[in-house]
């Protein structure tokens, strides 16, 4: 696998709400939060993380519960 900036994504939100806050932990020790709708795509989240970290989105690897987030919405990926 190519070198990538990995991040752990932790979601918290009520099951009745599609608005969620994701706590992002980077492999370099940084932490920040992003709030967005669960209907947003993983691709959109990658763009937001990429902009925040000033790293190409192609180098971003998002993980949730030790599983890489794939295409689709955040809800479809269990967030």
Jmol script that loads the backbone (N, CA, C; Angstrom):
load data "model"
ATOM      1  N   UNK A   1       0.848  -1.179   0.000  1.00  0.00           N
ATOM      2  CA  UNK A   1       0.000   0.000   0.000  1.00  0.00           C
ATOM      3  C   UNK A   1       0.891   1.239   0.000  1.00  0.00           C
ATOM      4  N   UNK A   2       0.509   2.231  -0.737  1.00  0.00           N
ATOM      5  CA  UNK A   2       1.262   3.479  -0.775  1.00  0.00           C
ATOM      6  C   UNK A   2       1.150   4.181   0.567  1.00  0.00           C
ATOM      7  N   UNK A   3       2.131   5.012   0.853  1.00  0.00           N
ATOM      8  CA  UNK A   3       2.085   5.779   2.087  1.00  0.00           C
ATOM      9  C   UNK A   3       0.904   6.731   2.032  1.00  0.00           C
ATOM     10  N   UNK A   4       0.162   6.756   3.097  1.00  0.00           N
ATOM     11  CA  UNK A   4      -1.005   7.622   3.149  1.00  0.00           C
ATOM     12  C   UNK A   4      -1.137   8.181   4.551  1.00  0.00           C
ATOM     13  N   UNK A   5      -1.813   9.293   4.645  1.00  0.00           N
ATOM     14  CA  UNK A   5      -2.121   9.845   5.942  1.00  0.00           C
ATOM     15  C   UNK A   5      -3.355   9.126   6.442  1.00  0.00           C
ATOM     16  N   UNK A   6      -3.206   8.353   7.469  1.00  0.00           N
ATOM     17  CA  UNK A   6      -4.329   7.598   8.019  1.00  0.00           C
ATOM     18  C   UNK A   6      -5.029   8.399   9.089  1.00  0.00           C
ATOM     19  N   UNK A   7      -6.306   8.194   9.218  1.00  0.00           N
ATOM     20  CA  UNK A   7      -7.063   8.850  10.265  1.00  0.00           C
ATOM     21  C   UNK A   7      -8.042   7.861  10.847  1.00  0.00           C
ATOM     22  N   UNK A   8      -8.292   7.985  12.131  1.00  0.00           N
ATOM     23  CA  UNK A   8      -9.336   7.216  12.785  1.00  0.00           C
ATOM     24  C   UNK A   8     -10.534   8.142  12.898  1.00  0.00           C
ATOM     25  N   UNK A   9     -11.696   7.639  12.567  1.00  0.00           N
ATOM     26  CA  UNK A   9     -12.913   8.428  12.605  1.00  0.00           C
ATOM     27  C   UNK A   9     -13.825   7.856  13.674  1.00  0.00           C
ATOM     28  N   UNK A  10     -14.227   8.689  14.612  1.00  0.00           N
ATOM     29  CA  UNK A  10     -15.146   8.268  15.656  1.00  0.00           C
ATOM     30  C   UNK A  10     -16.412   9.094  15.514  1.00  0.00           C
ATOM     31  N   UNK A  11     -17.541   8.458  15.324  1.00  0.00           N
ATOM     32  CA  UNK A  11     -18.799   9.166  15.144  1.00  0.00           C
ATOM     33  C   UNK A  11     -19.622   9.159  16.409  1.00  0.00           C
ATOM     34  N   UNK A  12     -20.303  10.251  16.646  1.00  0.00           N
ATOM     35  CA  UNK A  12     -21.245  10.281  17.753  1.00  0.00           C
ATOM     36  C   UNK A  12     -22.435  11.116  17.320  1.00  0.00           C
ATOM     37  N   UNK A  13     -23.583  10.615  17.579  1.00  0.00           N
ATOM     38  CA  UNK A  13     -24.817  11.284  17.218  1.00  0.00           C
ATOM     39  C   UNK A  13     -25.971  10.393  17.609  1.00  0.00           C
ATOM     40  N   UNK A  14     -27.132  10.960  17.746  1.00  0.00           N
ATOM     41  CA  UNK A  14     -28.267  10.139  18.148  1.00  0.00           C
ATOM     42  C   UNK A  14     -28.772   9.342  16.960  1.00  0.00           C
ATOM     43  N   UNK A  15     -29.362   8.175  17.204  1.00  0.00           N
ATOM     44  CA  UNK A  15     -29.856   7.366  16.094  1.00  0.00           C
ATOM     45  C   UNK A  15     -31.018   8.020  15.352  1.00  0.00           C
ATOM     46  N   UNK A  16     -31.624   9.053  15.960  1.00  0.00           N
ATOM     47  CA  UNK A  16     -32.763   9.725  15.337  1.00  0.00           C
ATOM     48  C   UNK A  16     -32.346  10.945  14.528  1.00  0.00           C
ATOM     49  N   UNK A  17     -31.075  11.276  14.566  1.00  0.00           N
ATOM     50  CA  UNK A  17     -30.577  12.457  13.871  1.00  0.00           C
ATOM     51  C   UNK A  17     -29.582  12.032  12.802  1.00  0.00           C
ATOM     52  N   UNK A  18     -29.609  12.725  11.670  1.00  0.00           N
ATOM     53  CA  UNK A  18     -28.629  12.417  10.639  1.00  0.00           C
ATOM     54  C   UNK A  18     -27.434  13.359  10.721  1.00  0.00           C
ATOM     55  N   UNK A  19     -27.464  14.312  11.664  1.00  0.00           N
ATOM     56  CA  UNK A  19     -26.318  15.190  11.867  1.00  0.00           C
ATOM     57  C   UNK A  19     -25.376  14.525  12.860  1.00  0.00           C
ATOM     58  N   UNK A  20     -24.105  14.410  12.484  1.00  0.00           N
ATOM     59  CA  UNK A  20     -23.135  13.746  13.341  1.00  0.00           C
ATOM     60  C   UNK A  20     -21.880  14.594  13.475  1.00  0.00           C
ATOM     61  N   UNK A  21     -21.186  14.404  14.568  1.00  0.00           N
ATOM     62  CA  UNK A  21     -19.885  15.024  14.777  1.00  0.00           C
ATOM     63  C   UNK A  21     -18.853  13.915  14.752  1.00  0.00           C
ATOM     64  N   UNK A  22     -17.876  14.047  13.895  1.00  0.00           N
ATOM     65  CA  UNK A  22     -16.810  13.059  13.779  1.00  0.00           C
ATOM     66  C   UNK A  22     -15.556  13.609  14.431  1.00  0.00           C
ATOM     67  N   UNK A  23     -14.976  12.837  15.320  1.00  0.00           N
ATOM     68  CA  UNK A  23     -13.713  13.194  15.957  1.00  0.00           C
ATOM     69  C   UNK A  23     -12.613  12.494  15.183  1.00  0.00           C
ATOM     70  N   UNK A  24     -11.751  13.277  14.580  1.00  0.00           N
ATOM     71  CA  UNK A  24     -10.708  12.762  13.701  1.00  0.00           C
ATOM     72  C   UNK A  24      -9.383  12.720  14.461  1.00  0.00           C
ATOM     73  N   UNK A  25      -8.721  11.570  14.423  1.00  0.00           N
ATOM     74  CA  UNK A  25      -7.378  11.405  14.980  1.00  0.00           C
ATOM     75  C   UNK A  25      -6.453  11.070  13.833  1.00  0.00           C
ATOM     76  N   UNK A  26      -5.390  11.831  13.686  1.00  0.00           N
ATOM     77  CA  UNK A  26      -4.448  11.568  12.597  1.00  0.00           C
ATOM     78  C   UNK A  26      -3.316  10.667  13.082  1.00  0.00           C
ATOM     79  N   UNK A  27      -2.616  10.069  12.153  1.00  0.00           N
ATOM     80  CA  UNK A  27      -1.486   9.210  12.507  1.00  0.00           C
ATOM     81  C   UNK A  27      -0.312  10.009  13.059  1.00  0.00           C
ATOM     82  N   UNK A  28      -0.352  11.317  12.868  1.00  0.00           N
ATOM     83  CA  UNK A  28       0.720  12.166  13.390  1.00  0.00           C
ATOM     84  C   UNK A  28       0.382  12.736  14.763  1.00  0.00           C
ATOM     85  N   UNK A  29      -0.746  12.319  15.337  1.00  0.00           N
ATOM     86  CA  UNK A  29      -1.111  12.743  16.680  1.00  0.00           C
ATOM     87  C   UNK A  29      -2.066  13.912  16.758  1.00  0.00           C
ATOM     88  N   UNK A  30      -2.472  14.461  15.641  1.00  0.00           N
ATOM     89  CA  UNK A  30      -3.412  15.572  15.647  1.00  0.00           C
ATOM     90  C   UNK A  30      -4.841  15.102  15.876  1.00  0.00           C
ATOM     91  N   UNK A  31      -5.666  15.995  16.389  1.00  0.00           N
ATOM     92  CA  UNK A  31      -7.083  15.720  16.623  1.00  0.00           C
ATOM     93  C   UNK A  31      -7.901  16.933  16.216  1.00  0.00           C
ATOM     94  N   UNK A  32      -9.054  16.682  15.608  1.00  0.00           N
ATOM     95  CA  UNK A  32     -10.004  17.748  15.310  1.00  0.00           C
ATOM     96  C   UNK A  32     -11.366  17.128  15.067  1.00  0.00           C
ATOM     97  N   UNK A  33     -12.399  17.946  15.047  1.00  0.00           N
ATOM     98  CA  UNK A  33     -13.767  17.472  14.846  1.00  0.00           C
ATOM     99  C   UNK A  33     -14.360  18.081  13.592  1.00  0.00           C
ATOM    100  N   UNK A  34     -15.239  17.320  12.966  1.00  0.00           N
ATOM    101  CA  UNK A  34     -15.989  17.789  11.801  1.00  0.00           C
ATOM    102  C   UNK A  34     -17.446  17.407  12.027  1.00  0.00           C
ATOM    103  N   UNK A  35     -18.355  18.357  11.865  1.00  0.00           N
ATOM    104  CA  UNK A  35     -19.789  18.080  11.963  1.00  0.00           C
ATOM    105  C   UNK A  35     -20.390  18.113  10.571  1.00  0.00           C
ATOM    106  N   UNK A  36     -21.151  17.076  10.252  1.00  0.00           N
ATOM    107  CA  UNK A  36     -21.814  17.022   8.959  1.00  0.00           C
ATOM    108  C   UNK A  36     -22.957  16.026   9.004  1.00  0.00           C
ATOM    109  N   UNK A  37     -23.702  15.979   7.938  1.00  0.00           N
ATOM    110  CA  UNK A  37     -24.869  15.121   7.831  1.00  0.00           C
ATOM    111  C   UNK A  37     -24.443  13.710   7.463  1.00  0.00           C
ATOM    112  N   UNK A  38     -25.095  12.713   8.061  1.00  0.00           N
ATOM    113  CA  UNK A  38     -24.786  11.314   7.787  1.00  0.00           C
ATOM    114  C   UNK A  38     -25.044  10.899   6.353  1.00  0.00           C
ATOM    115  N   UNK A  39     -25.790  11.715   5.618  1.00  0.00           N
ATOM    116  CA  UNK A  39     -26.066  11.407   4.212  1.00  0.00           C
ATOM    117  C   UNK A  39     -24.918  11.848   3.301  1.00  0.00           C
ATOM    118  N   UNK A  40     -23.947  12.589   3.853  1.00  0.00           N
ATOM    119  CA  UNK A  40     -22.769  12.980   3.076  1.00  0.00           C
ATOM    120  C   UNK A  40     -21.961  11.748   2.724  1.00  0.00           C
ATOM    121  N   UNK A  41     -21.214  11.856   1.647  1.00  0.00           N
ATOM    122  CA  UNK A  41     -20.425  10.717   1.180  1.00  0.00           C
ATOM    123  C   UNK A  41     -19.057  10.676   1.861  1.00  0.00           C
ATOM    124  N   UNK A  42     -18.447   9.513   1.805  1.00  0.00           N
ATOM    125  CA  UNK A  42     -17.083   9.349   2.294  1.00  0.00           C
ATOM    126  C   UNK A  42     -16.157  10.253   1.489  1.00  0.00           C
ATOM    127  N   UNK A  43     -16.424  10.384   0.208  1.00  0.00           N
ATOM    128  CA  UNK A  43     -15.619  11.256  -0.661  1.00  0.00           C
ATOM    129  C   UNK A  43     -15.660  12.704  -0.159  1.00  0.00           C
ATOM    130  N   UNK A  44     -16.842  13.175   0.253  1.00  0.00           N
ATOM    131  CA  UNK A  44     -16.979  14.535   0.787  1.00  0.00           C
ATOM    132  C   UNK A  44     -16.178  14.672   2.084  1.00  0.00           C
ATOM    133  N   UNK A  45     -16.256  13.676   2.952  1.00  0.00           N
ATOM    134  CA  UNK A  45     -15.487  13.704   4.195  1.00  0.00           C
ATOM    135  C   UNK A  45     -13.994  13.749   3.895  1.00  0.00           C
ATOM    136  N   UNK A  46     -13.552  12.971   2.917  1.00  0.00           N
ATOM    137  CA  UNK A  46     -12.133  12.991   2.533  1.00  0.00           C
ATOM    138  C   UNK A  46     -11.708  14.383   2.084  1.00  0.00           C
ATOM    139  N   UNK A  47     -12.577  15.067   1.336  1.00  0.00           N
ATOM    140  CA  UNK A  47     -12.261  16.423   0.880  1.00  0.00           C
ATOM    141  C   UNK A  47     -12.105  17.372   2.061  1.00  0.00           C
ATOM    142  N   UNK A  48     -13.003  17.249   3.055  1.00  0.00           N
ATOM    143  CA  UNK A  48     -12.924  18.115   4.232  1.00  0.00           C
ATOM    144  C   UNK A  48     -11.652  17.842   5.038  1.00  0.00           C
ATOM    145  N   UNK A  49     -11.336  16.567   5.239  1.00  0.00           N
ATOM    146  CA  UNK A  49     -10.129  16.195   5.981  1.00  0.00           C
ATOM    147  C   UNK A  49      -8.888  16.649   5.214  1.00  0.00           C
ATOM    148  N   UNK A  50      -8.910  16.465   3.909  1.00  0.00           N
ATOM    149  CA  UNK A  50      -7.796  16.865   3.057  1.00  0.00           C
ATOM    150  C   UNK A  50      -7.525  18.361   3.181  1.00  0.00           C
ATOM    151  N   UNK A  51      -8.588  19.136   3.148  1.00  0.00           N
ATOM    152  CA  UNK A  51      -8.449  20.593   3.251  1.00  0.00           C
ATOM    153  C   UNK A  51      -7.892  20.982   4.619  1.00  0.00           C
ATOM    154  N   UNK A  52      -8.399  20.362   5.669  1.00  0.00           N
ATOM    155  CA  UNK A  52      -7.953  20.672   7.030  1.00  0.00           C
ATOM    156  C   UNK A  52      -6.476  20.314   7.224  1.00  0.00           C
ATOM    157  N   UNK A  53      -6.063  19.155   6.708  1.00  0.00           N
ATOM    158  CA  UNK A  53      -4.690  18.688   6.899  1.00  0.00           C
ATOM    159  C   UNK A  53      -3.717  19.202   5.835  1.00  0.00           C
ATOM    160  N   UNK A  54      -4.271  19.834   4.796  1.00  0.00           N
ATOM    161  CA  UNK A  54      -3.457  20.331   3.675  1.00  0.00           C
ATOM    162  C   UNK A  54      -2.664  19.193   3.036  1.00  0.00           C
ATOM    163  N   UNK A  55      -3.377  18.094   2.792  1.00  0.00           N
ATOM    164  CA  UNK A  55      -2.815  16.893   2.172  1.00  0.00           C
ATOM    165  C   UNK A  55      -3.757  16.496   1.043  1.00  0.00           C
ATOM    166  N   UNK A  56      -3.213  15.994  -0.047  1.00  0.00           N
ATOM    167  CA  UNK A  56      -4.041  15.534  -1.162  1.00  0.00           C
ATOM    168  C   UNK A  56      -5.034  14.483  -0.678  1.00  0.00           C
ATOM    169  N   UNK A  57      -6.281  14.577  -1.136  1.00  0.00           N
ATOM    170  CA  UNK A  57      -7.295  13.611  -0.692  1.00  0.00           C
ATOM    171  C   UNK A  57      -6.964  12.192  -1.126  1.00  0.00           C
ATOM    172  N   UNK A  58      -6.149  12.051  -2.146  1.00  0.00           N
ATOM    173  CA  UNK A  58      -5.724  10.724  -2.588  1.00  0.00           C
ATOM    174  C   UNK A  58      -4.799  10.060  -1.571  1.00  0.00           C
ATOM    175  N   UNK A  59      -4.238  10.854  -0.669  1.00  0.00           N
ATOM    176  CA  UNK A  59      -3.340  10.310   0.361  1.00  0.00           C
ATOM    177  C   UNK A  59      -4.053  10.074   1.688  1.00  0.00           C
ATOM    178  N   UNK A  60      -5.353  10.339   1.728  1.00  0.00           N
ATOM    179  CA  UNK A  60      -6.138  10.168   2.951  1.00  0.00           C
ATOM    180  C   UNK A  60      -6.737   8.765   2.980  1.00  0.00           C
ATOM    181  N   UNK A  61      -6.569   8.096   4.096  1.00  0.00           N
ATOM    182  CA  UNK A  61      -7.161   6.778   4.321  1.00  0.00           C
ATOM    183  C   UNK A  61      -7.990   6.885   5.598  1.00  0.00           C
ATOM    184  N   UNK A  62      -9.305   6.783   5.480  1.00  0.00           N
ATOM    185  CA  UNK A  62     -10.186   6.935   6.632  1.00  0.00           C
ATOM    186  C   UNK A  62     -10.547   5.569   7.199  1.00  0.00           C
ATOM    187  N   UNK A  63     -10.402   5.437   8.516  1.00  0.00           N
ATOM    188  CA  UNK A  63     -10.736   4.194   9.204  1.00  0.00           C
ATOM    189  C   UNK A  63     -11.797   4.462  10.257  1.00  0.00           C
ATOM    190  N   UNK A  64     -12.699   3.514  10.426  1.00  0.00           N
ATOM    191  CA  UNK A  64     -13.698   3.555  11.494  1.00  0.00           C
ATOM    192  C   UNK A  64     -13.768   2.154  12.077  1.00  0.00           C
ATOM    193  N   UNK A  65     -13.461   2.046  13.359  1.00  0.00           N
ATOM    194  CA  UNK A  65     -13.429   0.739  14.026  1.00  0.00           C
ATOM    195  C   UNK A  65     -12.526  -0.241  13.289  1.00  0.00           C
ATOM    196  N   UNK A  66     -11.352   0.244  12.930  1.00  0.00           N
ATOM    197  CA  UNK A  66     -10.307  -0.542  12.266  1.00  0.00           C
ATOM    198  C   UNK A  66     -10.705  -1.052  10.878  1.00  0.00           C
ATOM    199  N   UNK A  67     -11.728  -0.440  10.289  1.00  0.00           N
ATOM    200  CA  UNK A  67     -12.184  -0.817   8.946  1.00  0.00           C
ATOM    201  C   UNK A  67     -12.126   0.424   8.065  1.00  0.00           C
ATOM    202  N   UNK A  68     -11.555   0.263   6.880  1.00  0.00           N
ATOM    203  CA  UNK A  68     -11.434   1.392   5.960  1.00  0.00           C
ATOM    204  C   UNK A  68     -12.804   1.780   5.429  1.00  0.00           C
ATOM    205  N   UNK A  69     -13.087   3.088   5.437  1.00  0.00           N
ATOM    206  CA  UNK A  69     -14.345   3.582   4.881  1.00  0.00           C
ATOM    207  C   UNK A  69     -14.279   3.506   3.366  1.00  0.00           C
ATOM    208  N   UNK A  70     -15.318   2.987   2.780  1.00  0.00           N
ATOM    209  CA  UNK A  70     -15.396   2.801   1.330  1.00  0.00           C
ATOM    210  C   UNK A  70     -16.357   3.817   0.733  1.00  0.00           C
ATOM    211  N   UNK A  71     -16.654   3.650  -0.546  1.00  0.00           N
ATOM    212  CA  UNK A  71     -17.611   4.524  -1.224  1.00  0.00           C
ATOM    213  C   UNK A  71     -18.964   4.444  -0.533  1.00  0.00           C
ATOM    214  N   UNK A  72     -19.771   5.454  -0.754  1.00  0.00           N
ATOM    215  CA  UNK A  72     -21.109   5.486  -0.178  1.00  0.00           C
ATOM    216  C   UNK A  72     -21.217   6.596   0.846  1.00  0.00           C
ATOM    217  N   UNK A  73     -22.330   6.591   1.557  1.00  0.00           N
ATOM    218  CA  UNK A  73     -22.565   7.625   2.558  1.00  0.00           C
ATOM    219  C   UNK A  73     -21.939   7.224   3.887  1.00  0.00           C
ATOM    220  N   UNK A  74     -21.874   8.189   4.777  1.00  0.00           N
ATOM    221  CA  UNK A  74     -21.360   7.907   6.116  1.00  0.00           C
ATOM    222  C   UNK A  74     -22.282   6.923   6.827  1.00  0.00           C
ATOM    223  N   UNK A  75     -23.594   7.097   6.664  1.00  0.00           N
ATOM    224  CA  UNK A  75     -24.558   6.173   7.267  1.00  0.00           C
ATOM    225  C   UNK A  75     -24.353   4.754   6.753  1.00  0.00           C
ATOM    226  N   UNK A  76     -24.136   4.607   5.463  1.00  0.00           N
ATOM    227  CA  UNK A  76     -23.928   3.281   4.875  1.00  0.00           C
ATOM    228  C   UNK A  76     -22.656   2.623   5.402  1.00  0.00           C
ATOM    229  N   UNK A  77     -21.727   3.440   5.876  1.00  0.00           N
ATOM    230  CA  UNK A  77     -20.475   2.936   6.430  1.00  0.00           C
ATOM    231  C   UNK A  77     -20.536   2.782   7.949  1.00  0.00           C
ATOM    232  N   UNK A  78     -21.719   2.912   8.517  1.00  0.00           N
ATOM    233  CA  UNK A  78     -21.905   2.673   9.944  1.00  0.00           C
ATOM    234  C   UNK A  78     -21.578   3.826  10.864  1.00  0.00           C
ATOM    235  N   UNK A  79     -21.512   5.038  10.332  1.00  0.00           N
ATOM    236  CA  UNK A  79     -21.235   6.209  11.177  1.00  0.00           C
ATOM    237  C   UNK A  79     -22.520   6.884  11.593  1.00  0.00           C
TER     238      UNK A  79
END
end "model"
wireframe off; spacefill off
backbone 0.3
color backbone group
